[in-house]
Every structure is written in C-alpha cells, then in structure tokens.
Amino acid sequence: MKIPAKLEERLKKLFSLARERDQFVKETVEKALDDVEKHGAQEHGVEAIGGSLHLFCDGGSRGNPGDSAIGLVIKNPDSGEVLKEYCEEIGTATNNEAEYRALISGLEHAINFQPNHLTCYLDSELVVKQVTGEYKVKMPTLQPLVEEVLDLASQFNDIRFCHIPREKNKEADALVNQALDACSY
C-alpha cells in the first residue's frame, strides 16, 4: 500500500525505523478495518457508493499570492445528484497553489465514496497537464502538491483529469467565491 507523502513525512518524525513505522501502520489499519466491520462503514464516514463519480474543483486567490479558497462538487453523473459540496478559505496562496489544493481536497473527499471510476474536472489547464505528465513542473513550490495529487490518485481504480472551460465549472467557482467573501473584511 502506498502512503501519501505528507503522511509518510509525519510517520518518519514519529518512528525512526521503517520496521516500527510499518508495524504501526499495519496495526492501525487492522484496528480500523475491524472497527468498520463491527459497526458498519457509514458510522465511520465511509460513504461508499461505487460506480462513477464526477469531481468538479476550483481554487482561486484574490491577489497572486493573496487570500485564497477552494471549492469542490462531487456528482453522480447518471442522476446529476450532488453528493458533496465543500468550500474552504485556505489562507495566502497563489492561484496555482489554490487550484492544486482544491484538487487534493476533492480527491480526499471522493475517496470516501469509493468510486470505481472518477473523472476530475478542472478549469486549470496547467494543473491538468502537469498531473497527466504533459507539462513538466517548473515551479519548485508546486512539486510537492503534484506528488500529493499523484499519491491520492493512486488510491483510485480508474481516474481521469479533464480540463474544462470556466463556464462549465460554475458551481465549484461559486463555492470558491463564497469562501473568499466569508473571509473578506
């Protein structure tokens, strides 16, 4: 099992030996699985539905860098039902950092639904082309974010990243603005 880079760093701080880290992860996962089996997935925040899901995400900043926020919408593509909406003010960041943070948050939320297929829609062509390997990551500040996206993406059976025009990402964009408006003075 591949552990996201951010978690691996935290584990390394706690356990200097790989053997100790591995044992801790093994015991923690076993305990969590036993708990879910005893009490059911829903009680533990697992909203498993399988099937296909669409993730729309957006990040933005007022100033570059400036006050930043993320927004995401998870939908059932068959029914059009919105399964999850989320927005959050994330502090000071660049536009590109906010776009990546939105995708990371979206993937973290989508994991709970355990989809068989996930299509991620973003209006940031840069992010889509960097995570698909079409563009190189030239900004050192974006590299850890790309790695985190790829770590999360590896937890899905089938995942696609698609660039869409801003007009087709209105719901996620509205959530970004909602969060930015809430943090404005």
N, CA, C and O atoms as a DFTB+ gen file, in Angstrom:
740 C
 N C O
     1  1       0.849      -1.173       0.000
     2  2       0.000       0.000       0.000
     3  2       0.893       1.234       0.000
     4  3       1.853       1.314       0.767
     5  1       0.578       2.181      -0.850
     6  2       1.346       3.411      -0.933
     7  2       0.735       4.443      -0.003
     8  3      -0.473       4.677      -0.037
     9  1       1.562       5.059       0.824
    10  2       1.111       6.066       1.780
    11  2       1.405       7.444       1.192
    12  3       2.499       7.669       0.674
    13  1       0.435       8.381       1.265
    14  2       0.687       9.726       0.751
    15  2       1.935      10.344       1.386
    16  3       2.219      10.111       2.561
    17  1       2.670      11.127       0.611
    18  2       3.942      11.707       1.043
    19  2       3.812      12.481       2.353
    20  3       4.689      12.403       3.213
    21  1       2.732      13.219       2.502
    22  2       2.535      14.023       3.706
    23  2       2.456      13.137       4.951
    24  3       3.034      13.464       5.988
    25  1       1.735      12.011       4.845
    26  2       1.640      11.077       5.972
    27  2       2.971      10.382       6.227
    28  3       3.358      10.169       7.376
    29  1       3.661      10.036       5.166
    30  2       4.966       9.378       5.309
    31  2       5.935      10.268       6.073
    32  3       6.688       9.785       6.918
    33  1       5.922      11.564       5.783
    34  2       6.788      12.510       6.497
    35  2       6.452      12.531       7.982
    36  3       7.351      12.521       8.823
    37  1       5.166      12.559       8.309
    38  2       4.751      12.573       9.720
    39  2       5.157      11.283      10.421
    40  3       5.595      11.306      11.571
    41  1       5.009      10.153       9.722
    42  2       5.405       8.874      10.310
    43  2       6.908       8.825      10.572
    44  3       7.341       8.306      11.601
    45  1       7.702       9.361       9.652
    46  2       9.154       9.362       9.821
    47  2       9.576      10.171      11.041
    48  3      10.554       9.835      11.709
    49  1       8.833      11.239      11.329
    50  2       9.137      12.046      12.514
    51  2       8.847      11.265      13.795
    52  3       9.553      11.416      14.793
    53  1       7.812      10.433      13.763
    54  2       7.427       9.661      14.945
    55  2       8.252       8.391      15.128
    56  3       8.571       8.011      16.254
    57  1       8.596       7.739      14.023
    58  2       9.289       6.448      14.079
    59  2      10.538       6.507      13.209
    60  3      10.446       6.659      11.991
    61  1      11.697       6.387      13.832
    62  2      12.940       6.479      13.066
    63  2      13.214       5.223      12.252
    64  3      13.857       5.295      11.205
    65  1      12.737       4.074      12.716
    66  2      12.969       2.829      11.994
    67  2      11.774       2.467      11.120
    68  3      10.625       2.542      11.557
    69  1      12.059       2.073       9.877
    70  2      10.991       1.698       8.943
    71  2      10.161       0.544       9.500
    72  3       8.946       0.509       9.311
    73  1      10.798      -0.383      10.175
    74  2      10.097      -1.536      10.749
    75  2       9.023      -1.074      11.750
    76  3       7.910      -1.600      11.765
    77  1       9.375      -0.086      12.583
    78  2       8.422       0.455      13.558
    79  2       7.266       1.158      12.849
    80  3       6.109       0.992      13.234
    81  1       7.577       1.947      11.809
    82  2       6.536       2.638      11.046
    83  2       5.586       1.635      10.419
    84  3       4.368       1.783      10.516
    85  1       6.139       0.610       9.775
    86  2       5.322      -0.407       9.109
    87  2       4.409      -1.117      10.101
    88  3       3.239      -1.362       9.808
    89  1       4.947      -1.449      11.285
    90  2       4.152      -2.139      12.306
    91  2       3.009      -1.236      12.783
    92  3       1.882      -1.697      12.964
    93  1       3.305       0.047      12.983
    94  2       2.279       0.994      13.423
    95  2       1.163       1.107      12.375
    96  3      -0.019       1.061      12.715
    97  1       1.544       1.252      11.114
    98  2       0.553       1.366      10.041
    99  2      -0.283       0.102       9.967
   100  3      -1.507       0.173       9.857
   101  1       0.359      -1.047      10.024
   102  2      -0.346      -2.333       9.961
   103  2      -1.374      -2.450      11.093
   104  3      -2.527      -2.808      10.855
   105  1      -0.948      -2.146      12.322
   106  2      -1.847      -2.254      13.475
   107  2      -2.996      -1.248      13.382
   108  3      -4.133      -1.568      13.727
   109  1      -2.701      -0.050      12.921
   110  2      -3.730       0.985      12.805
   111  2      -4.769       0.610      11.752
   112  3      -5.969       0.771      11.975
   113  1      -4.311       0.114      10.614
   114  2      -5.232      -0.287       9.547
   115  2      -6.073      -1.478       9.994
   116  3      -7.281      -1.505       9.761
   117  1      -5.445      -2.458      10.631
   118  2      -6.192      -3.631      11.117
   119  2      -7.273      -3.214      12.110
   120  3      -8.403      -3.696      12.042
   121  1      -6.923      -2.315      13.036
   122  2      -7.901      -1.853      14.028
   123  2      -9.055      -1.119      13.340
   124  3     -10.220      -1.334      13.674
   125  1      -8.728      -0.255      12.381
   126  2      -9.769       0.492      11.669
   127  2     -10.683      -0.449      10.891
   128  3     -11.902      -0.275      10.897
   129  1     -10.107      -1.437      10.225
   130  2     -10.918      -2.391       9.465
   131  2     -11.806      -3.224      10.382
   132  3     -12.969      -3.470      10.061
   133  1     -11.276      -3.655      11.505
   134  2     -12.083      -4.400      12.483
   135  2     -13.254      -3.549      12.963
   136  3     -14.379      -4.031      13.097
   137  1     -12.967      -2.273      13.218
   138  2     -13.997      -1.344      13.695
   139  2     -15.099      -1.152      12.651
   140  3     -16.284      -1.156      12.985
   141  1     -14.705      -0.986      11.391
   142  2     -15.679      -0.801      10.317
   143  2     -16.517      -2.067      10.140
   144  3     -17.729      -1.992       9.936
   145  1     -15.864      -3.231      10.219
   146  2     -16.604      -4.495      10.091
   147  2     -17.614      -4.664      11.219
   148  3     -18.709      -5.180      10.996
   149  1     -17.261      -4.237      12.421
   150  2     -18.155      -4.385      13.580
   151  2     -19.320      -3.395      13.540
   152  3     -20.456      -3.742      13.862
   153  1     -19.020      -2.162      13.142
   154  2     -20.016      -1.095      13.278
   155  2     -20.563      -0.574      11.965
   156  3     -21.468       0.260      11.977
   157  1     -20.054      -1.028      10.842
   158  2     -20.559      -0.576       9.545
   159  2     -19.784       0.616       9.017
   160  3     -19.249       1.418       9.783
   161  1     -19.732       0.717       7.707
   162  2     -18.955       1.764       7.048
   163  2     -19.543       3.150       7.264
   164  3     -18.793       4.103       7.471
   165  1     -20.858       3.287       7.223
   166  2     -21.483       4.615       7.331
   167  2     -21.127       5.311       8.636
   168  3     -20.914       6.523       8.660
   169  1     -21.063       4.537       9.736
   170  2     -20.768       5.117      11.037
   171  2     -19.365       5.716      11.088
   172  3     -19.084       6.557      11.942
   173  1     -18.489       5.295      10.191
   174  2     -17.108       5.752      10.200
   175  2     -16.811       6.717       9.067
   176  3     -15.652       6.910       8.700
   177  1     -17.839       7.317       8.518
   178  2     -17.648       8.342       7.496
   179  2     -17.367       7.795       6.108
   180  3     -17.037       8.563       5.204
   181  1     -17.488       6.515       5.918
   182  2     -17.294       5.943       4.595
   183  2     -18.641       5.950       3.889
   184  3     -19.578       5.277       4.318
   185  1     -18.733       6.704       2.817
   186  2     -20.000       6.881       2.114
   187  2     -19.995       6.067       0.824
   188  3     -20.422       6.551      -0.224
   189  1     -19.520       4.849       0.903
   190  2     -19.277       4.042      -0.288
   191  2     -20.507       3.932      -1.172
   192  3     -21.587       3.555      -0.719
   193  1     -20.321       4.270      -2.452
   194  2     -21.389       4.071      -3.414
   195  2     -20.880       3.360      -4.659
   196  3     -21.679       2.857      -5.449
   197  1     -19.565       3.311      -4.847
   198  2     -19.020       2.664      -6.046
   199  2     -19.408       3.434      -7.289
   200  3     -19.630       4.643      -7.227
   201  1     -19.493       2.746      -8.422
   202  2     -19.918       3.383      -9.665
   203  2     -18.978       4.471     -10.134
   204  3     -17.793       4.476      -9.801
   205  1     -19.521       5.396     -10.915
   206  2     -18.750       6.507     -11.459
   207  2     -19.125       7.788     -10.739
   208  3     -20.282       7.995     -10.374
   209  1     -18.144       8.637     -10.540
   210  2     -18.375       9.947      -9.941
   211  2     -17.659      11.006     -10.761
   212  3     -16.659      10.734     -11.426
   213  1     -18.195      12.224     -10.698
   214  2     -17.551      13.382     -11.299
   215  2     -17.186      14.347     -10.184
   216  3     -18.007      14.668      -9.325
   217  1     -15.949      14.800     -10.211
   218  2     -15.439      15.778      -9.249
   219  2     -15.147      17.064     -10.011
   220  3     -14.359      17.073     -10.956
   221  1     -15.788      18.142      -9.592
   222  2     -15.522      19.468     -10.143
   223  2     -14.823      20.253      -9.047
   224  3     -15.350      20.374      -7.941
   225  1     -13.641      20.789      -9.339
   226  2     -12.955      21.551      -8.298
   227  2     -12.333      22.805      -8.881
   228  3     -12.013      22.888     -10.067
   229  1     -12.177      23.780      -7.994
   230  2     -11.636      25.068      -8.396
   231  2     -10.941      25.699      -7.203
   232  3     -11.338      25.503      -6.054
   233  1      -9.915      26.447      -7.492
   234  2      -9.223      27.213      -6.469
   235  2      -8.980      28.596      -7.010
   236  3      -8.854      28.789      -8.219
   237  1      -8.914      29.554      -6.118
   238  2      -8.683      30.915      -6.581
   239  2      -8.089      31.769      -5.493
   240  3      -8.180      31.453      -4.307
   241  1      -7.479      32.857      -5.914
   242  2      -6.936      33.805      -4.944
   243  2      -7.231      35.220      -5.407
   244  3      -7.294      35.512      -6.601
   245  1      -7.404      36.065      -4.447
   246  2      -7.591      37.492      -4.717
   247  2      -6.256      38.156      -4.437
   248  3      -5.913      38.468      -3.296
   249  1      -5.524      38.358      -5.501
   250  2      -4.119      38.724      -5.430
   251  2      -3.362      37.462      -5.795
   252  3      -3.912      36.365      -5.699
   253  1      -2.136      37.592      -6.204
   254  2      -1.396      36.394      -6.611
   255  2       0.056      36.502      -6.156
   256  3       0.902      36.927      -6.943
   257  1       0.372      36.135      -4.926
   258  2      -0.476      35.457      -3.949
   259  2      -1.419      36.429      -3.247
   260  3      -1.237      37.646      -3.281
   261  1      -2.427      35.848      -2.613
   262  2      -3.400      36.623      -1.874
   263  2      -4.333      35.693      -1.134
   264  3      -4.112      34.483      -1.074
   265  1      -5.402      36.283      -0.558
   266  2      -6.401      35.462       0.132
   267  2      -6.905      34.410      -0.853
   268  3      -7.268      34.727      -1.985
   269  1      -6.923      33.163      -0.410
   270  2      -7.253      32.066      -1.321
   271  2      -8.294      31.137      -0.730
   272  3      -8.473      31.055       0.485
   273  1      -8.979      30.435      -1.634
   274  2     -10.010      29.487      -1.207
   275  2     -10.132      28.385      -2.247
   276  3      -9.639      28.488      -3.370
   277  1     -10.815      27.318      -1.819
   278  2     -11.072      26.186      -2.699
   279  2     -12.562      25.870      -2.670
   280  3     -13.266      26.191      -1.713
   281  1     -13.019      25.235      -3.741
   282  2     -14.400      24.767      -3.809
   283  2     -14.450      23.477      -4.601
   284  3     -13.683      23.286      -5.545
   285  1     -15.359      22.590      -4.212
   286  2     -15.487      21.333      -4.936
   287  2     -16.914      20.824      -4.873
   288  3     -17.653      21.075      -3.921
   289  1     -17.273      20.100      -5.923
   290  2     -18.593      19.482      -6.025
   291  2     -18.379      18.064      -6.535
   292  3     -17.689      17.849      -7.532
   293  1     -18.976      17.098      -5.841
   294  2     -18.933      15.708      -6.283
   295  2     -20.344      15.330      -6.704
   296  3     -21.304      15.499      -5.953
   297  1     -20.448      14.807      -7.944
   298  2     -21.763      14.482      -8.501
   299  2     -21.824      13.040      -8.990
   300  3     -20.826      12.446      -9.399
   301  1     -23.023      12.513      -8.928
   302  2     -23.327      11.250      -9.589
   303  2     -23.636      11.608     -11.040
   304  3     -24.614      12.311     -11.294
   305  1     -22.835      11.146     -11.999
   306  2     -23.055      11.559     -13.390
   307  2     -24.326      10.988     -14.006
   308  3     -24.847      11.543     -14.974
   309  1     -24.828       9.894     -13.461
   310  2     -26.039       9.290     -14.021
   311  2     -27.282      10.090     -13.649
   312  3     -28.144      10.337     -14.492
   313  1     -27.372      10.493     -12.383
   314  2     -28.562      11.194     -11.921
   315  2     -28.376      12.709     -11.866
   316  3     -29.352      13.458     -11.819
   317  1     -27.114      13.158     -11.873
   318  2     -26.849      14.584     -11.711
   319  2     -26.904      15.023     -10.257
   320  3     -26.696      16.197      -9.953
   321  1     -27.185      14.083      -9.354
   322  2     -27.307      14.398      -7.925
   323  2     -25.971      14.882      -7.373
   324  3     -24.927      14.277      -7.619
   325  1     -26.018      15.985      -6.621
   326  2     -24.839      16.491      -5.929
   327  2     -24.695      15.682      -4.638
   328  3     -25.579      15.694      -3.782
   329  1     -23.580      14.990      -4.517
   330  2     -23.329      14.152      -3.349
   331  2     -22.549      14.900      -2.271
   332  3     -22.660      14.596      -1.084
   333  1     -21.757      15.884      -2.706
   334  2     -20.937      16.626      -1.760
   335  2     -20.606      17.981      -2.345
   336  3     -20.247      18.096      -3.517
   337  1     -20.730      19.009      -1.514
   338  2     -20.234      20.350      -1.836
   339  2     -19.340      20.762      -0.686
   340  3     -19.642      20.486       0.475
   341  1     -18.255      21.415      -1.003
   342  2     -17.319      21.814       0.054
   343  2     -16.571      23.048      -0.394
   344  3     -16.171      23.156      -1.553
   345  1     -16.382      23.977       0.520
   346  2     -15.524      25.127       0.258
   347  2     -14.786      25.486       1.532
   348  3     -15.244      25.206       2.640
   349  1     -13.635      26.110       1.349
   350  2     -12.799      26.443       2.491
   351  2     -11.850      27.564       2.115
   352  3     -11.315      27.583       1.006
   353  1     -11.642      28.486       3.019
   354  2     -10.630      29.518       2.878
   355  2      -9.318      28.859       3.281
   356  3      -9.259      28.186       4.310
   357  1      -8.263      29.040       2.489
   358  2      -7.003      28.327       2.756
   359  2      -5.841      29.252       3.082
   360  3      -4.693      28.808       3.098
   361  1      -6.109      30.526       3.341
   362  2      -5.026      31.454       3.671
   363  2      -4.427      32.069       2.425
   364  3      -5.093      32.190       1.397
   365  1      -3.172      32.457       2.521
   366  2      -2.488      33.111       1.412
   367  2      -1.848      32.069       0.507
   368  3      -1.115      31.196       0.970
   369  1      -2.130      32.168      -0.778
   370  2      -1.572      31.240      -1.765
   371  2      -1.647      31.880      -3.138
   372  3      -2.326      32.887      -3.337
   373  1      -0.937      31.279      -4.079
   374  2      -1.056      31.712      -5.470
   375  2      -2.275      31.024      -6.083
   376  3      -2.838      30.095      -5.505
   377  1      -2.667      31.496      -7.255
   378  2      -3.783      30.852      -7.964
   379  2      -3.498      29.371      -8.218
   380  3      -4.359      28.519      -7.995
   381  1      -2.298      29.076      -8.682
   382  2      -1.960      27.692      -8.998
   383  2      -1.939      26.808      -7.743
   384  3      -2.407      25.670      -7.774
   385  1      -1.403      27.330      -6.658
   386  2      -1.412      26.561      -5.407
   387  2      -2.847      26.279      -4.966
   388  3      -3.156      25.178      -4.511
   389  1      -3.718      27.274      -5.101
   390  2      -5.122      27.090      -4.714
   391  2      -5.795      26.042      -5.605
   392  3      -6.589      25.236      -5.120
   393  1      -5.484      26.049      -6.896
   394  2      -6.055      25.037      -7.803
   395  2      -5.625      23.632      -7.369
   396  3      -6.438      22.708      -7.336
   397  1      -4.347      23.483      -7.040
   398  2      -3.861      22.176      -6.583
   399  2      -4.496      21.769      -5.257
   400  3      -4.883      20.614      -5.078
   401  1      -4.601      22.712      -4.337
   402  2      -5.192      22.394      -3.027
   403  2      -6.652      21.988      -3.180
   404  3      -7.142      21.138      -2.436
   405  1      -7.356      22.594      -4.147
   406  2      -8.745      22.213      -4.410
   407  2      -8.816      20.774      -4.907
   408  3      -9.670      20.002      -4.471
   409  1      -7.921      20.416      -5.818
   410  2      -7.910      19.052      -6.343
   411  2      -7.558      18.053      -5.243
   412  3      -8.173      16.990      -5.157
   413  1      -6.589      18.377      -4.411
   414  2      -6.208      17.490      -3.303
   415  2      -7.393      17.276      -2.368
   416  3      -7.698      16.143      -1.994
   417  1      -8.054      18.354      -1.996
   418  2      -9.223      18.235      -1.118
   419  2     -10.330      17.424      -1.793
   420  3     -10.977      16.590      -1.159
   421  1     -10.535      17.678      -3.074
   422  2     -11.553      16.932      -3.814
   423  2     -11.276      15.443      -3.835
   424  3     -12.186      14.635      -3.653
   425  1     -10.021      15.077      -4.057
   426  2      -9.656      13.656      -4.062
   427  2      -9.839      13.042      -2.678
   428  3     -10.296      11.905      -2.555
   429  1      -9.487      13.788      -1.645
   430  2      -9.679      13.285      -0.279
   431  2     -11.155      13.039       0.013
   432  3     -11.504      12.041       0.644
   433  1     -12.018      13.932      -0.438
   434  2     -13.463      13.750      -0.235
   435  2     -13.998      12.608      -1.100
   436  3     -14.840      11.833      -0.646
   437  1     -13.519      12.500      -2.335
   438  2     -14.011      11.473      -3.252
   439  2     -13.659      10.065      -2.787
   440  3     -14.402       9.121      -3.057
   441  1     -12.545       9.914      -2.096
   442  2     -12.129       8.595      -1.593
   443  2     -13.228       7.971      -0.741
   444  3     -13.429       6.757      -0.777
   445  1     -13.940       8.796       0.024
   446  2     -14.991       8.281       0.914
   447  2     -16.112       7.585       0.160
   448  3     -16.802       6.736       0.723
   449  1     -16.300       7.932      -1.102
   450  2     -17.366       7.326      -1.894
   451  2     -16.911       6.046      -2.600
   452  3     -17.729       5.336      -3.184
   453  1     -15.627       5.756      -2.550
   454  2     -15.036       4.566      -3.147
   455  2     -15.538       4.311      -4.579
   456  3     -16.033       3.224      -4.879
   457  1     -15.410       5.305      -5.452
   458  2     -15.905       5.110      -6.822
   459  2     -15.048       4.130      -7.606
   460  3     -13.848       4.000      -7.363
   461  1     -15.677       3.446      -8.543
   462  2     -14.925       2.596      -9.471
   463  2     -14.231       3.455     -10.530
   464  3     -13.149       3.118     -11.011
   465  1     -14.876       4.573     -10.883
   466  2     -14.337       5.496     -11.886
   467  2     -14.530       6.916     -11.361
   468  3     -15.619       7.272     -10.912
   469  1     -13.479       7.719     -11.418
   470  2     -13.572       9.119     -11.008
   471  2     -13.028       9.984     -12.130
   472  3     -11.905       9.788     -12.596
   473  1     -13.839      10.946     -12.559
   474  2     -13.396      11.923     -13.543
   475  2     -13.327      13.266     -12.837
   476  3     -14.314      13.739     -12.275
   477  1     -12.149      13.873     -12.873
   478  2     -11.906      15.156     -12.213
   479  2     -11.912      16.260     -13.262
   480  3     -11.157      16.213     -14.233
   481  1     -12.767      17.247     -13.055
   482  2     -12.887      18.366     -13.986
   483  2     -12.326      19.618     -13.337
   484  3     -12.728      19.991     -12.235
   485  1     -11.400      20.262     -14.023
   486  2     -10.769      21.478     -13.527
   487  2     -10.705      22.503     -14.650
   488  3     -10.580      22.145     -15.821
   489  1     -10.793      23.779     -14.286
   490  2     -10.637      24.807     -15.306
   491  2      -9.189      25.302     -15.390
   492  3      -8.891      26.253     -16.113
   493  1      -8.293      24.646     -14.642
   494  2      -6.868      24.962     -14.725
   495  2      -6.181      23.988     -15.680
   496  3      -5.931      22.831     -15.341
   497  1      -5.886      24.478     -16.865
   498  2      -5.208      23.650     -17.852
   499  2      -3.820      23.252     -17.349
   500  3      -3.363      22.137     -17.599
   501  1      -3.151      24.166     -16.640
   502  2      -1.823      23.884     -16.109
   503  2      -1.847      22.664     -15.186
   504  3      -1.030      21.756     -15.334
   505  1      -2.776      22.646     -14.242
   506  2      -2.851      21.537     -13.293
   507  2      -3.123      20.227     -14.023
   508  3      -2.455      19.224     -13.770
   509  1      -4.089      20.231     -14.916
   510  2      -4.433      19.006     -15.649
   511  2      -3.218      18.490     -16.417
   512  3      -2.912      17.299     -16.373
   513  1      -2.531      19.384     -17.117
   514  2      -1.409      18.942     -17.942
   515  2      -0.189      18.551     -17.108
   516  3       0.612      17.723     -17.541
   517  1      -0.038      19.135     -15.920
   518  2       1.073      18.723     -15.062
   519  2       0.802      17.362     -14.418
   520  3       1.697      16.519     -14.370
   521  1      -0.416      17.135     -13.925
   522  2      -0.678      15.846     -13.256
   523  2      -0.760      14.694     -14.247
   524  3      -0.567      13.539     -13.867
   525  1      -1.045      14.992     -15.517
   526  2      -1.066      13.929     -16.531
   527  2       0.310      13.744     -17.181
   528  3       0.493      12.851     -18.009
   529  1       1.270      14.585     -16.807
   530  2       2.625      14.449     -17.327
   531  2       2.873      15.124     -18.658
   532  3       3.964      15.016     -19.217
   533  1       1.868      15.820     -19.172
   534  2       2.039      16.503     -20.456
   535  2       2.962      17.718     -20.324
   536  3       3.719      18.038     -21.240
   537  1       2.885      18.399     -19.151
   538  2       3.775      19.528     -18.858
   539  2       4.691      19.131     -17.715
   540  3       4.298      18.381     -16.822
   541  1       5.913      19.639     -17.747
   542  2       6.839      19.475     -16.630
   543  2       6.459      20.480     -15.550
   544  3       5.886      21.532     -15.833
   545  1       6.783      20.142     -14.327
   546  2       6.543      21.047     -13.207
   547  2       7.809      21.880     -13.036
   548  3       8.847      21.374     -12.610
   549  1       7.708      23.159     -13.371
   550  2       8.887      24.026     -13.323
   551  2       9.009      24.781     -12.006
   552  3      10.111      25.150     -11.601
   553  1       7.887      25.012     -11.340
   554  2       7.902      25.746     -10.076
   555  2       8.146      24.778      -8.917
   556  3       7.335      23.881      -8.686
   557  1       9.246      24.946      -8.191
   558  2       9.540      24.031      -7.085
   559  2       8.434      23.996      -6.015
   560  3       8.248      22.975      -5.354
   561  1       7.712      25.094      -5.846
   562  2       6.649      25.125      -4.828
   563  2       5.463      24.240      -5.215
   564  3       4.689      23.832      -4.349
   565  1       5.315      23.941      -6.505
   566  2       4.196      23.108      -6.946
   567  2       4.517      21.614      -6.913
   568  3       3.603      20.789      -6.891
   569  1       5.804      21.257      -6.909
   570  2       6.182      19.847      -6.978
   571  2       5.585      19.005      -5.846
   572  3       5.066      17.923      -6.122
   573  1       5.635      19.456      -4.571
   574  2       5.031      18.635      -3.516
   575  2       3.519      18.475      -3.694
   576  3       2.952      17.450      -3.317
   577  1       2.874      19.487      -4.266
   578  2       1.433      19.401      -4.499
   579  2       1.121      18.388      -5.596
   580  3       0.158      17.629      -5.493
   581  1       1.937      18.383      -6.641
   582  2       1.770      17.395      -7.715
   583  2       1.944      15.990      -7.145
   584  3       1.157      15.092      -7.445
   585  1       2.969      15.803      -6.328
   586  2       3.224      14.489      -5.729
   587  2       2.058      14.047      -4.849
   588  3       1.688      12.873      -4.846
   589  1       1.481      14.991      -4.101
   590  2       0.344      14.643      -3.246
   591  2      -0.866      14.238      -4.097
   592  3      -1.569      13.284      -3.763
   593  1      -1.105      14.959      -5.190
   594  2      -2.199      14.590      -6.096
   595  2      -1.967      13.178      -6.634
   596  3      -2.884      12.356      -6.638
   597  1      -0.755      12.900      -7.083
   598  2      -0.466      11.589      -7.657
   599  2      -0.572      10.477      -6.614
   600  3      -1.023       9.375      -6.925
   601  1      -0.161      10.762      -5.385
   602  2      -0.325       9.779      -4.294
   603  2      -1.803       9.471      -4.073
   604  3      -2.195       8.309      -3.965
   605  1      -2.614      10.519      -4.007
   606  2      -4.055      10.317      -3.810
   607  2      -4.681       9.616      -5.014
   608  3      -5.518       8.727      -4.858
   609  1      -4.272      10.020      -6.208
   610  2      -4.832       9.430      -7.430
   611  2      -4.559       7.928      -7.500
   612  3      -5.351       7.174      -8.066
   613  1      -3.439       7.502      -6.925
   614  2      -3.095       6.075      -6.970
   615  2      -4.053       5.221      -6.140
   616  3      -4.042       3.995      -6.250
   617  1      -4.874       5.854      -5.318
   618  2      -5.825       5.123      -4.483
   619  2      -7.153       4.842      -5.205
   620  3      -8.046       4.208      -4.643
   621  1      -7.275       5.311      -6.442
   622  2      -8.484       5.090      -7.224
   623  2      -8.214       4.044      -8.303
   624  3      -7.134       4.013      -8.893
   625  1      -9.205       3.188      -8.555
   626  2      -9.058       2.167      -9.594
   627  2      -8.898       2.786     -10.970
   628  3      -8.062       2.349     -11.760
   629  1      -9.699       3.805     -11.256
   630  2      -9.703       4.437     -12.570
   631  2      -9.962       5.925     -12.368
   632  3     -11.008       6.312     -11.845
   633  1      -9.022       6.748     -12.777
   634  2      -9.159       8.190     -12.568
   635  2      -8.702       8.925     -13.823
   636  3      -7.724       8.546     -14.468
   637  1      -9.436       9.988     -14.151
   638  2      -9.103      10.836     -15.301
   639  2      -9.143      12.290     -14.856
   640  3      -9.923      12.672     -13.984
   641  1      -8.289      13.085     -15.472
   642  2      -8.255      14.524     -15.213
   643  2      -8.586      15.229     -16.519
   644  3      -7.939      14.989     -17.538
   645  1      -9.593      16.101     -16.493
   646  2     -10.059      16.777     -17.709
   647  2     -10.104      18.277     -17.505
   648  3     -10.611      18.770     -16.498
   649  1      -9.569      18.991     -18.471
   650  2      -9.681      20.448     -18.459
   651  2     -11.022      20.844     -19.066
   652  3     -11.417      20.339     -20.117
   653  1     -11.714      21.755     -18.387
   654  2     -12.982      22.282     -18.896
   655  2     -12.940      23.802     -18.837
   656  3     -12.199      24.369     -18.034
   657  1     -13.729      24.472     -19.681
   658  2     -13.791      25.931     -19.609
   659  2     -14.417      26.374     -18.280
   660  3     -15.206      25.649     -17.674
   661  1     -14.048      27.561     -17.852
   662  2     -14.534      28.097     -16.577
   663  2     -16.066      28.081     -16.494
   664  3     -16.635      27.835     -15.430
   665  1     -16.732      28.350     -17.641
   666  2     -18.207      28.383     -17.612
   667  2     -18.823      27.032     -17.265
   668  3     -19.967      26.977     -16.814
   669  1     -18.095      25.956     -17.465
   670  2     -18.617      24.629     -17.133
   671  2     -18.235      24.200     -15.722
   672  3     -18.514      23.077     -15.302
   673  1     -17.589      25.117     -14.995
   674  2     -17.160      24.831     -13.627
   675  2     -17.757      25.860     -12.663
   676  3     -17.153      26.199     -11.645
   677  1     -18.938      26.344     -12.999
   678  2     -19.552      27.451     -12.252
   679  2     -19.852      27.109     -10.796
   680  3     -19.692      27.953      -9.915
   681  1     -20.287      25.873     -10.541
   682  2     -20.655      25.511      -9.168
   683  2     -19.437      25.546      -8.241
   684  3     -19.513      26.091      -7.140
   685  1     -18.324      24.972      -8.677
   686  2     -17.114      24.985      -7.857
   687  2     -16.581      26.407      -7.725
   688  3     -16.131      26.804      -6.650
   689  1     -16.628      27.177      -8.814
   690  2     -16.174      28.562      -8.789
   691  2     -17.011      29.391      -7.813
   692  3     -16.472      30.225      -7.086
   693  1     -18.319      29.164      -7.793
   694  2     -19.192      29.897      -6.864
   695  2     -18.827      29.577      -5.413
   696  3     -18.879      30.454      -4.550
   697  1     -18.463      28.335      -5.147
   698  2     -18.060      27.949      -3.790
   699  2     -16.751      28.632      -3.388
   700  3     -16.586      29.032      -2.236
   701  1     -15.824      28.763      -4.336
   702  2     -14.575      29.483      -4.056
   703  2     -14.894      30.916      -3.659
   704  3     -14.379      31.418      -2.660
   705  1     -15.742      31.573      -4.440
   706  2     -16.092      32.957      -4.144
   707  2     -16.852      33.104      -2.835
   708  3     -16.687      34.089      -2.115
   709  1     -17.683      32.118      -2.535
   710  2     -18.410      32.112      -1.252
   711  2     -17.412      32.091      -0.086
   712  3     -17.567      32.841       0.877
   713  1     -16.399      31.238      -0.175
   714  2     -15.393      31.147       0.889
   715  2     -14.558      32.416       0.954
   716  3     -14.233      32.884       2.044
   717  1     -14.205      32.980      -0.202
   718  2     -13.408      34.211      -0.221
   719  2     -14.205      35.386       0.343
   720  3     -13.661      36.216       1.072
   721  1     -15.494      35.457       0.007
   722  2     -16.334      36.526       0.536
   723  2     -16.466      36.427       2.045
   724  3     -16.515      37.444       2.736
   725  1     -16.521      35.213       2.555
   726  2     -16.680      34.994       4.005
   727  2     -15.436      35.430       4.771
   728  3     -15.531      35.828       5.932
   729  1     -14.252      35.358       4.121
   730  2     -13.031      35.721       4.833
   731  2     -12.626      37.170       4.589
   732  3     -11.675      37.658       5.200
   733  1     -13.346      37.867       3.694
   734  2     -13.022      39.283       3.425
   735  2     -13.527      40.152       4.564
   736  3     -14.539      39.853       5.197
   737  1     -12.812      41.215       4.805
   738  2     -13.215      42.134       5.892
   739  2     -14.116      43.196       5.363
   740  3     -14.561      44.060       6.118
